Amino acid sequence: MGNEEVERRPRFLCLHGFRTSGEILKKQVDKWPHSLLQKLDLVFVDAPFPSQGKSDVEGVFDPPYYEWFQFNKEFTEYINFEPCLAYIEDCMVKYGPIDGLLGFSQGAILSAALPGLQAKGVGLTKVPKIKCLIIVGGAKLREPLLVEKAYSSPILCPSIHFLGETDFLKPYGTELLESFVDPLVIHHPKGHTVPRLDDKGLPIMLSFIERIQKAIASEEEQKLCSEKAPQTY
């Protein structure tokens, strides 16, 4: 039976865009092919703070809407960032084991920064290391102290990034790639959205998930072997 056992699907905590919701992100991601979605274990959560202003998706998706943290016009000063990190850590404990993060827009900006912040002990200190990222319409944080922590070292975490041809964040998403080691990229013709996966993008995504699955299986096998190994004194 050993070789016939189904591999555990990678579990991703999914972080939605600014002033949207977990339910909205689920509807956006559901556009992806079933052949891909069946390989993933996706956990959708709402951000901790109710929307403090008008949402860009009003009239497209129903409320309620939420936001991860608040920021100034230049996106260089943040309010409620530490409570946001604590909330994400609580979600990772509650729904764990979480292998990776899937983020769109504000959720993608957060997701891409978290491995670096975790490595520096800024957040997520009570949960295992983030193993992988799916970044859709992402960018870097701009708050100077957080920038220093999040991106000062190359981010080794395997990642795949979606860049939209007409996305207003595309230049910033391209800049974000420079912080990662060997990031995979899926280009699409759309704007700031979770795009459908075409014949070019789907194989790239499937190969990324297969790579993550193998890494998780190998890690769990090593853990099992170490637990079974006889203790010597």
Accessible surface in RSA format (square Angstrom, percent):
REM  Atomic radii and reference values for relative SASA: ProtOr
REM  Chains: A
REM  Algorithm: Lee & Richards
REM  Probe-radius: 1.40
REM  Slices: 20
REM RES _ NUM      All-atoms   Total-Side   Main-Chain    Non-polar    All polar
REM                ABS   REL    ABS   REL    ABS   REL    ABS   REL    ABS   REL
RES MET A   1   176.08  91.2 131.80  87.2  44.29 105.4 110.78  94.2  65.30  86.5
RES GLY A   2    56.93  70.2   0.00   N/A  56.93  70.2  34.21  93.9  22.72  50.9
RES ASN A   3   161.90 111.6 125.16 121.0  36.73  88.4  36.08  86.8 125.82 121.6
RES GLU A   4   134.03  77.0 108.26  81.9  25.78  61.4  46.60  90.1  87.44  71.4
RES GLU A   5   121.38  69.7 101.26  76.6  20.12  47.9  32.99  63.8  88.39  72.2
RES VAL A   6   142.12  93.5 112.99 102.3  29.13  70.2 117.62 102.2  24.50  66.5
RES GLU A   7    79.95  45.9  67.61  51.1  12.34  29.4  37.89  73.3  42.06  34.3
RES ARG A   8    82.49  34.6  64.16  32.7  18.33  43.6  66.21  90.5  16.27   9.9
RES ARG A   9   104.40  43.8  99.39  50.7   5.01  11.9  22.17  30.3  82.23  49.8
RES PRO A  10     0.00   0.0   0.00   0.0   0.00   0.0   0.00   0.0   0.00   0.0
RES ARG A  11    63.92  26.8  63.92  32.6   0.00   0.0   2.31   3.2  61.61  37.3
RES PHE A  12     0.00   0.0   0.00   0.0   0.00   0.0   0.00   0.0   0.00   0.0
RES LEU A  13     0.25   0.1   0.25   0.2   0.00   0.0   0.25   0.2   0.00   0.0
RES CYS A  14     0.00   0.0   0.00   0.0   0.00   0.0   0.00   0.0   0.00   0.0
RES LEU A  15     0.24   0.1   0.24   0.2   0.00   0.0   0.24   0.2   0.00   0.0
RES HIS A  16     0.20   0.1   0.20   0.1   0.00   0.0   0.20   0.2   0.00   0.0
RES GLY A  17     1.21   1.5   0.00   N/A   1.21   1.5   0.93   2.6   0.28   0.6
RES PHE A  18    61.68  30.9  49.93  30.9  11.75  30.6  49.93  30.3  11.75  33.6
RES ARG A  19    48.02  20.2  48.02  24.5   0.00   0.0   2.79   3.8  45.23  27.4
RES THR A  20     6.96   5.0   6.96   7.1   0.00   0.0   6.61   8.9   0.35   0.5
RES SER A  21     6.57   5.6   6.57   8.8   0.00   0.0   3.71   7.9   2.87   4.0
RES GLY A  22     2.17   2.7   0.00   N/A   2.17   2.7   2.17   6.0   0.00   0.0
RES GLU A  23   101.59  58.3  95.62  72.3   5.97  14.2  47.59  92.0  54.00  44.1
RES ILE A  24     3.67   2.1   3.67   2.7   0.00   0.0   3.67   2.6   0.00   0.0
RES LEU A  25     0.06   0.0   0.01   0.0   0.05   0.1   0.04   0.0   0.02   0.0
RES LYS A  26    85.36  41.6  85.36  52.4   0.00   0.0  52.17  47.0  33.19  35.4
RES LYS A  27   101.54  49.5  90.12  55.3  11.42  27.2  53.10  47.8  48.45  51.6
RES GLN A  28    18.82  10.5  17.09  12.5   1.73   4.1   5.82  12.4  13.00   9.9
RES VAL A  29     0.62   0.4   0.62   0.6   0.00   0.0   0.62   0.5   0.00   0.0
RES ASP A  30    75.05  52.6  54.54  54.3  20.51  48.5  22.48  52.9  52.58  52.4
RES LYS A  31    69.19  33.8  50.90  31.2  18.28  43.5  34.80  31.3  34.38  36.6
RES TRP A  32     5.08   2.0   0.06   0.0   5.02  11.8   0.06   0.0   5.02   8.1
RES PRO A  33    40.67  29.6  29.43  26.8  11.24  40.9  40.67  33.6   0.00   0.0
RES HIS A  34   136.80  74.8 127.69  88.8   9.11  23.3  93.28  96.1  43.53  50.6
RES SER A  35    48.84  41.3  44.83  59.8   4.01   9.2  40.97  87.2   7.87  11.0
RES LEU A  36     0.00   0.0   0.00   0.0   0.00   0.0   0.00   0.0   0.00   0.0
RES LEU A  37    34.82  19.4  28.55  20.4   6.27  15.8  28.86  20.3   5.96  16.0
RES GLN A  38    92.92  52.0  76.11  55.6  16.80  40.0  25.38  54.0  67.54  51.2
RES LYS A  39    77.93  38.0  76.07  46.7   1.86   4.4  29.21  26.3  48.72  51.9
RES LEU A  40     3.88   2.2   0.00   0.0   3.88   9.8   0.00   0.0   3.88  10.5
RES ASP A  41    31.43  22.0  30.42  30.3   1.01   2.4   1.46   3.4  29.97  29.9
RES LEU A  42    37.28  20.8  13.03   9.3  24.25  61.0  13.03   9.2  24.25  65.2
RES VAL A  43    24.04  15.8  20.97  19.0   3.07   7.4  24.04  20.9   0.00   0.0
RES PHE A  44    48.23  24.1  19.98  12.4  28.25  73.5  19.98  12.1  28.25  80.8
RES VAL A  45    11.91   7.8   6.75   6.1   5.16  12.4  11.91  10.3   0.00   0.0
RES ASP A  46    52.25  36.6  47.83  47.6   4.42  10.4   9.65  22.7  42.60  42.5
RES ALA A  47     3.88   3.6   0.00   0.0   3.88   8.8   0.00   0.0   3.88  10.3
RES PRO A  48    39.12  28.5  11.66  10.6  27.45  99.8  16.77  13.8  22.35 138.9
RES PHE A  49    38.87  19.4  38.87  24.1   0.00   0.0  38.87  23.6   0.00   0.0
RES PRO A  50    91.17  66.4  89.91  82.0   1.26   4.6  89.91  74.2   1.26   7.8
RES SER A  51    31.99  27.0   8.45  11.3  23.54  54.2   8.45  18.0  23.54  33.0
RES GLN A  52   119.39  66.8  81.03  59.2  38.36  91.3  34.78  74.0  84.61  64.2
RES GLY A  53    36.43  44.9   0.00   N/A  36.43  44.9  26.29  72.1  10.14  22.7
RES LYS A  54   152.15  74.2 130.73  80.2  21.43  51.0 108.21  97.4  43.94  46.8
RES SER A  55     1.46   1.2   0.20   0.3   1.26   2.9   0.26   0.6   1.20   1.7
RES ASP A  56   148.32 103.9 114.88 114.3  33.43  79.1  39.54  93.1 108.78 108.5
RES VAL A  57    25.44  16.7  25.03  22.7   0.40   1.0  25.44  22.1   0.00   0.0
RES GLU A  58    78.41  45.0  59.81  45.2  18.60  44.3  18.05  34.9  60.36  49.3
RES GLY A  59    88.35 109.0   0.00   N/A  88.35 109.0  45.05 123.6  43.30  97.0
RES VAL A  60   113.08  74.4  81.41  73.7  31.67  76.3  86.56  75.2  26.52  71.9
RES PHE A  61    46.02  23.0  41.37  25.6   4.65  12.1  45.09  27.3   0.93   2.7
RES ASP A  62   112.57  78.9 103.45 103.0   9.12  21.6  23.88  56.2  88.69  88.5
RES PRO A  63    90.49  65.9  73.60  67.1  16.89  61.4  74.12  61.2  16.37 101.7
RES PRO A  64    87.27  63.6  82.90  75.6   4.37  15.9  86.51  71.4   0.76   4.7
RES TYR A  65    22.99  10.7  15.98   9.1   7.00  18.2  14.27  10.7   8.71  10.7
RES TYR A  66    45.24  21.1  45.24  25.7   0.00   0.0  19.84  14.9  25.40  31.3
RES GLU A  67     0.23   0.1   0.23   0.2   0.00   0.0   0.00   0.0   0.23   0.2
RES TRP A  68     0.12   0.0   0.12   0.1   0.00   0.0   0.12   0.1   0.00   0.0
RES PHE A  69     0.00   0.0   0.00   0.0   0.00   0.0   0.00   0.0   0.00   0.0
RES GLN A  70    20.18  11.3  18.49  13.5   1.69   4.0  19.47  41.5   0.70   0.5
RES PHE A  71    73.92  37.0  47.09  29.2  26.82  69.8  47.96  29.1  25.96  74.3
RES ASN A  72    43.32  29.9  31.30  30.2  12.02  28.9  33.76  81.2   9.56   9.2
RES LYS A  73   195.28  95.3 153.97  94.5  41.31  98.4 106.31  95.7  88.98  94.8
RES GLU A  74   108.36  62.2  87.54  66.2  20.82  49.6  57.45 111.1  50.91  41.6
RES PHE A  75    37.86  18.9  37.86  23.5   0.00   0.0  37.86  23.0   0.00   0.0
RES THR A  76    48.43  34.4  47.47  48.1   0.96   2.3  38.05  51.1  10.38  15.7
RES GLU A  77   114.99  66.0 112.94  85.4   2.05   4.9  34.22  66.2  80.77  65.9
RES TYR A  78    31.23  14.6   2.57   1.5  28.66  74.6   2.57   1.9  28.66  35.3
RES ILE A  79   113.44  64.6 109.82  81.8   3.62   8.7 113.44  81.7   0.00   0.0
RES ASN A  80    49.62  34.2  38.36  37.1  11.26  27.1   2.55   6.1  47.07  45.5
RES PHE A  81    14.98   7.5  12.26   7.6   2.72   7.1  12.26   7.4   2.72   7.8
RES GLU A  82   140.37  80.6 133.94 101.3   6.43  15.3  47.79  92.4  92.58  75.6
RES PRO A  83    68.95  50.3  58.10  53.0  10.85  39.4  64.64  53.4   4.31  26.8
RES CYS A  84     0.00   0.0   0.00   0.0   0.00   0.0   0.00   0.0   0.00   0.0
RES LEU A  85     6.82   3.8   6.27   4.5   0.55   1.4   6.54   4.6   0.27   0.7
RES ALA A  86    52.51  48.3  47.53  73.3   4.98  11.3  51.64  72.7   0.87   2.3
RES TYR A  87    67.78  31.6  64.85  36.9   2.94   7.6  49.51  37.2  18.27  22.5
RES ILE A  88     0.73   0.4   0.59   0.4   0.14   0.3   0.73   0.5   0.00   0.0
RES GLU A  89    15.89   9.1  15.89  12.0   0.00   0.0   0.71   1.4  15.18  12.4
RES ASP A  90    89.77  62.9  84.80  84.4   4.97  11.7  24.90  58.6  64.87  64.7
RES CYS A  91     9.18   6.9   8.29   9.2   0.89   2.1   0.84   2.1   8.34   9.0
RES MET A  92     6.35   3.3   2.31   1.5   4.04   9.6   2.31   2.0   4.04   5.4
RES VAL A  93    94.00  61.9  71.92  65.1  22.08  53.2  77.47  67.3  16.53  44.8
RES LYS A  94   151.28  73.8 117.01  71.8  34.26  81.6  77.51  69.8  73.77  78.6
RES TYR A  95    74.25  34.7  68.66  39.1   5.59  14.5  47.04  35.3  27.21  33.5
RES GLY A  96    30.13  37.2   0.00   N/A  30.13  37.2   8.64  23.7  21.49  48.1
RES PRO A  97    76.92  56.1  68.52  62.5   8.40  30.5  75.73  62.5   1.19   7.4
RES ILE A  98     6.05   3.4   0.69   0.5   5.36  12.9   0.69   0.5   5.36  14.5
RES ASP A  99     0.52   0.4   0.17   0.2   0.35   0.8   0.35   0.8   0.17   0.2
RES GLY A 100     0.76   0.9   0.00   N/A   0.76   0.9   0.76   2.1   0.00   0.0
RES LEU A 101     0.03   0.0   0.03   0.0   0.00   0.0   0.03   0.0   0.00   0.0
RES LEU A 102     0.60   0.3   0.60   0.4   0.00   0.0   0.60   0.4   0.00   0.0
RES GLY A 103     0.00   0.0   0.00   N/A   0.00   0.0   0.00   0.0   0.00   0.0
RES PHE A 104    12.38   6.2  12.38   7.7   0.00   0.0  12.38   7.5   0.00   0.0
RES SER A 105    16.15  13.6  16.15  21.5   0.00   0.0   1.44   3.1  14.71  20.6
RES GLN A 106     6.59   3.7   5.10   3.7   1.49   3.6   5.70  12.1   0.89   0.7
RES GLY A 107     0.00   0.0   0.00   N/A   0.00   0.0   0.00   0.0   0.00   0.0
RES ALA A 108     0.00   0.0   0.00   0.0   0.00   0.0   0.00   0.0   0.00   0.0
RES ILE A 109    13.53   7.7  13.53  10.1   0.00   0.0  13.53   9.7   0.00   0.0
RES LEU A 110     0.00   0.0   0.00   0.0   0.00   0.0   0.00   0.0   0.00   0.0
RES SER A 111     0.00   0.0   0.00   0.0   0.00   0.0   0.00   0.0   0.00   0.0
RES ALA A 112     0.00   0.0   0.00   0.0   0.00   0.0   0.00   0.0   0.00   0.0
RES ALA A 113     0.00   0.0   0.00   0.0   0.00   0.0   0.00   0.0   0.00   0.0
RES LEU A 114     0.15   0.1   0.15   0.1   0.00   0.0   0.15   0.1   0.00   0.0
RES PRO A 115    14.71  10.7   8.26   7.5   6.45  23.4   9.69   8.0   5.02  31.2
RES GLY A 116     9.34  11.5   0.00   N/A   9.34  11.5   9.29  25.5   0.06   0.1
RES LEU A 117     0.17   0.1   0.17   0.1   0.00   0.0   0.17   0.1   0.00   0.0
RES GLN A 118    21.63  12.1  11.87   8.7   9.76  23.2  10.12  21.5  11.51   8.7
RES ALA A 119    86.10  79.2  42.84  66.1  43.25  98.4  55.33  77.9  30.77  81.5
RES LYS A 120    88.93  43.4  59.99  36.8  28.95  68.9  56.25  50.6  32.69  34.8
RES GLY A 121    46.11  56.9   0.00   N/A  46.11  56.9  21.97  60.3  24.14  54.1
RES VAL A 122    56.20  37.0  26.75  24.2  29.45  71.0  33.21  28.9  22.99  62.4
RES GLY A 123     8.19  10.1   0.00   N/A   8.19  10.1   8.19  22.5   0.00   0.0
RES LEU A 124     3.51   2.0   0.23   0.2   3.28   8.2   0.23   0.2   3.28   8.8
RES THR A 125    95.69  68.1  60.16  61.0  35.54  84.7  45.38  61.0  50.32  76.1
RES LYS A 126   164.69  80.3 129.52  79.5  35.17  83.7  87.64  78.9  77.05  82.1
RES VAL A 127    17.53  11.5   3.67   3.3  13.86  33.4   6.72   5.8  10.81  29.3
RES PRO A 128    89.60  65.3  76.30  69.6  13.31  48.4  88.78  73.3   0.82   5.1
RES LYS A 129   161.95  79.0 151.90  93.2  10.04  23.9  95.01  85.5  66.94  71.3
RES ILE A 130     3.77   2.1   0.31   0.2   3.46   8.3   0.56   0.4   3.21   8.7
RES LYS A 131    48.57  23.7  39.98  24.5   8.59  20.5  32.04  28.8  16.54  17.6
RES CYS A 132     0.00   0.0   0.00   0.0   0.00   0.0   0.00   0.0   0.00   0.0
RES LEU A 133     0.00   0.0   0.00   0.0   0.00   0.0   0.00   0.0   0.00   0.0
RES ILE A 134     0.00   0.0   0.00   0.0   0.00   0.0   0.00   0.0   0.00   0.0
RES ILE A 135     2.44   1.4   2.30   1.7   0.14   0.3   2.30   1.7   0.14   0.4
RES VAL A 136     0.76   0.5   0.76   0.7   0.00   0.0   0.76   0.7   0.00   0.0
RES GLY A 137     5.58   6.9   0.00   N/A   5.58   6.9   4.65  12.8   0.93   2.1
RES GLY A 138     2.35   2.9   0.00   N/A   2.35   2.9   0.30   0.8   2.05   4.6
RES ALA A 139     5.18   4.8   5.18   8.0   0.00   0.0   5.18   7.3   0.00   0.0
RES LYS A 140    33.89  16.5  32.92  20.2   0.97   2.3   4.35   3.9  29.55  31.5
RES LEU A 141     0.59   0.3   0.00   0.0   0.59   1.5   0.00   0.0   0.59   1.6
RES ARG A 142    77.80  32.7  68.84  35.1   8.96  21.3  25.83  35.3  51.97  31.5
RES GLU A 143    36.65  21.0  36.65  27.7   0.00   0.0  10.62  20.5  26.03  21.3
RES PRO A 144    92.00  67.0  81.32  74.1  10.68  38.8  87.14  71.9   4.86  30.2
RES LEU A 145   119.14  66.4 118.77  85.0   0.37   0.9 119.00  83.6   0.14   0.4
RES LEU A 146    23.32  13.0  23.32  16.7   0.00   0.0  23.32  16.4   0.00   0.0
RES VAL A 147    50.76  33.4  49.68  45.0   1.08   2.6  49.68  43.2   1.08   2.9
RES GLU A 148   106.33  61.0  97.92  74.1   8.41  20.0  39.88  77.1  66.45  54.3
RES LYS A 149    74.55  36.4  73.82  45.3   0.73   1.7  42.35  38.1  32.19  34.3
RES ALA A 150     0.99   0.9   0.00   0.0   0.99   2.3   0.00   0.0   0.99   2.6
RES TYR A 151    23.68  11.1   5.73   3.3  17.95  46.7   6.19   4.7  17.50  21.6
RES SER A 152    72.07  60.9  29.97  40.0  42.10  97.0  39.68  84.5  32.39  45.4
RES SER A 153    56.10  47.4  51.10  68.2   5.00  11.5  28.79  61.3  27.32  38.3
RES PRO A 154    95.38  69.5  80.12  73.0  15.27  55.5  84.50  69.8  10.88  67.6
RES ILE A 155     7.13   4.1   4.20   3.1   2.92   7.0   7.13   5.1   0.00   0.0
RES LEU A 156   138.49  77.1 119.53  85.5  18.96  47.7 119.88  84.2  18.60  50.1
RES CYS A 157    14.23  10.8   4.75   5.3   9.48  22.3  11.07  28.1   3.16   3.4
RES PRO A 158    33.83  24.7  32.49  29.6   1.33   4.8  33.83  27.9   0.00   0.0
RES SER A 159     0.39   0.3   0.04   0.0   0.35   0.8   0.00   0.0   0.39   0.5
RES ILE A 160     0.00   0.0   0.00   0.0   0.00   0.0   0.00   0.0   0.00   0.0
RES HIS A 161     2.44   1.3   2.44   1.7   0.00   0.0   1.51   1.6   0.93   1.1
RES PHE A 162     1.62   0.8   0.33   0.2   1.29   3.4   0.33   0.2   1.29   3.7
RES LEU A 163     9.41   5.2   7.87   5.6   1.54   3.9   8.81   6.2   0.61   1.6
RES GLY A 164     0.62   0.8   0.00   N/A   0.62   0.8   0.00   0.0   0.62   1.4
RES GLU A 165   103.40  59.4  88.30  66.8  15.10  35.9  37.37  72.3  66.02  53.9
RES THR A 166   101.93  72.5  73.29  74.3  28.64  68.3  71.99  96.7  29.94  45.3
RES ASP A 167     9.64   6.8   3.67   3.7   5.97  14.1   0.22   0.5   9.42   9.4
RES PHE A 168   140.37  70.2 119.61  74.1  20.76  54.0 131.34  79.6   9.04  25.9
RES LEU A 169    23.61  13.2  23.11  16.5   0.51   1.3  23.30  16.4   0.31   0.8
RES LYS A 170    51.01  24.9  49.42  30.3   1.59   3.8  28.04  25.2  22.97  24.5
RES PRO A 171    87.25  63.6  72.14  65.8  15.11  54.9  80.07  66.1   7.18  44.6
RES TYR A 172    98.87  46.2  98.76  56.2   0.11   0.3  50.40  37.9  48.47  59.7
RES GLY A 173     2.31   2.8   0.00   N/A   2.31   2.8   1.98   5.4   0.34   0.8
RES THR A 174    61.05  43.4  59.95  60.8   1.10   2.6  55.79  74.9   5.25   7.9
RES GLU A 175    55.89  32.1  53.75  40.7   2.14   5.1  24.42  47.2  31.47  25.7
RES LEU A 176     0.83   0.5   0.83   0.6   0.00   0.0   0.83   0.6   0.00   0.0
RES LEU A 177    27.99  15.6  25.53  18.3   2.46   6.2  25.57  18.0   2.42   6.5
RES GLU A 178   143.75  82.5 106.02  80.2  37.73  89.8  51.73 100.1  92.02  75.1
RES SER A 179    11.53   9.7   3.14   4.2   8.40  19.3   8.40  17.9   3.14   4.4
RES PHE A 180    12.93   6.5   0.00   0.0  12.93  33.6   0.44   0.3  12.49  35.7
RES VAL A 181    59.27  39.0  50.92  46.1   8.35  20.1  54.80  47.6   4.47  12.1
RES ASP A 182   112.08  78.5  94.93  94.5  17.16  40.6  31.18  73.4  80.91  80.7
RES PRO A 183    36.05  26.3  19.96  18.2  16.09  58.5  19.96  16.5  16.09 100.0
RES LEU A 184    57.58  32.1  56.47  40.4   1.12   2.8  57.58  40.4   0.00   0.0
RES VAL A 185    38.22  25.1  22.60  20.5  15.62  37.6  22.60  19.6  15.62  42.4
RES ILE A 186     6.88   3.9   6.22   4.6   0.66   1.6   6.88   5.0   0.00   0.0
RES HIS A 187   115.80  63.3  96.11  66.8  19.69  50.4  71.35  73.5  44.45  51.7
RES HIS A 188    14.01   7.7   9.46   6.6   4.54  11.6   9.84  10.1   4.17   4.9
RES PRO A 189    98.12  71.5  82.90  75.6  15.22  55.3  85.61  70.7  12.51  77.8
RES LYS A 190   122.74  59.9 120.00  73.6   2.73   6.5  65.52  59.0  57.21  60.9
RES GLY A 191    19.77  24.4   0.00   N/A  19.77  24.4  12.26  33.7   7.50  16.8
RES HIS A 192    54.59  29.8  27.82  19.3  26.77  68.5  27.26  28.1  27.33  31.8
RES THR A 193    41.12  29.2  38.16  38.7   2.96   7.0  23.87  32.1  17.24  26.1
RES VAL A 194     0.78   0.5   0.78   0.7   0.00   0.0   0.78   0.7   0.00   0.0
RES PRO A 195     3.72   2.7   1.77   1.6   1.96   7.1   3.72   3.1   0.00   0.0
RES ARG A 196   168.67  70.8 154.03  78.5  14.63  34.8  59.51  81.3 109.16  66.2
RES LEU A 197    19.18  10.7   0.75   0.5  18.42  46.3   1.33   0.9  17.85  48.0
RES ASP A 198    77.08  54.0  65.42  65.1  11.66  27.6  46.96 110.5  30.12  30.0
RES ASP A 199   136.60  95.7 120.75 120.2  15.85  37.5  40.83  96.1  95.77  95.5
RES LYS A 200   171.44  83.6 162.33  99.6   9.11  21.7 110.59  99.5  60.85  64.8
RES GLY A 201     1.89   2.3   0.00   N/A   1.89   2.3   1.79   4.9   0.10   0.2
RES LEU A 202    37.42  20.8  37.42  26.8   0.00   0.0  37.42  26.3   0.00   0.0
RES PRO A 203    74.54  54.3  66.93  61.0   7.61  27.7  70.36  58.1   4.18  26.0
RES ILE A 204    60.12  34.2  56.86  42.4   3.26   7.9  60.07  43.3   0.05   0.1
RES MET A 205     0.00   0.0   0.00   0.0   0.00   0.0   0.00   0.0   0.00   0.0
RES LEU A 206    46.98  26.2  44.63  31.9   2.35   5.9  44.86  31.5   2.12   5.7
RES SER A 207    59.30  50.1  51.34  68.5   7.96  18.3  42.72  91.0  16.59  23.2
RES PHE A 208     0.72   0.4   0.00   0.0   0.72   1.9   0.72   0.4   0.00   0.0
RES ILE A 209     0.00   0.0   0.00   0.0   0.00   0.0   0.00   0.0   0.00   0.0
RES GLU A 210    89.03  51.1  88.25  66.8   0.78   1.9  28.54  55.2  60.49  49.4
RES ARG A 211   107.49  45.1 100.36  51.2   7.13  17.0  54.04  73.9  53.45  32.4
RES ILE A 212     4.30   2.4   4.30   3.2   0.00   0.0   4.30   3.1   0.00   0.0
RES GLN A 213    24.77  13.8  23.45  17.1   1.32   3.1   0.50   1.1  24.27  18.4
RES LYS A 214   123.71  60.4 118.13  72.5   5.58  13.3  75.19  67.7  48.52  51.7
RES ALA A 215    59.01  54.3  45.13  69.6  13.88  31.6  54.12  76.2   4.89  13.0
RES ILE A 216     3.58   2.0   3.28   2.4   0.30   0.7   3.56   2.6   0.01   0.0
RES ALA A 217    36.39  33.5  27.28  42.1   9.11  20.7  32.85  46.3   3.54   9.4
RES SER A 218    53.67  45.4  47.78  63.8   5.89  13.6  29.85  63.6  23.82  33.4
RES GLU A 219    87.98  50.5  84.38  63.8   3.61   8.6  35.23  68.1  52.75  43.1
RES GLU A 220    72.12  41.4  66.67  50.4   5.45  13.0  32.49  62.8  39.63  32.4
RES GLU A 221   114.04  65.5 109.34  82.7   4.70  11.2  33.79  65.4  80.24  65.5
RES GLN A 222   122.42  68.5 115.31  84.3   7.11  16.9  41.75  88.9  80.67  61.2
RES LYS A 223   132.89  64.8 126.61  77.7   6.29  15.0  74.78  67.3  58.12  61.9
RES LEU A 224    93.63  52.1  92.80  66.4   0.83   2.1  93.36  65.6   0.27   0.7
RES CYS A 225    76.89  58.2  69.53  77.5   7.36  17.3  28.03  71.0  48.86  52.7
RES SER A 226    78.78  66.6  54.06  72.1  24.72  56.9  48.82 104.0  29.97  42.0
RES GLU A 227   115.97  66.6  80.13  60.6  35.84  85.3  45.60  88.2  70.38  57.5
RES LYS A 228   156.28  76.2 126.65  77.7  29.63  70.6  87.93  79.1  68.35  72.8
RES ALA A 229    53.49  49.2  38.93  60.1  14.56  33.1  44.59  62.8   8.90  23.6
RES PRO A 230   119.98  87.4  97.17  88.6  22.80  82.9 107.87  89.1  12.11  75.3
RES GLN A 231   143.49  80.2 115.12  84.1  28.37  67.6  42.35  90.2 101.14  76.7
RES THR A 232   127.18  90.5  99.14 100.5  28.03  66.8  70.74  95.0  56.43  85.3
RES TYR A 233   237.67 111.0 155.25  88.3  82.42 214.5 167.36 125.8  70.31  86.7
END  Absolute sums over single chains surface
CHAIN  1 A    12324.9      10005.5       2319.4       7169.5       5155.4
END  Absolute sums over all chains
TOTAL         12324.9      10005.5       2319.4       7169.5       5155.4
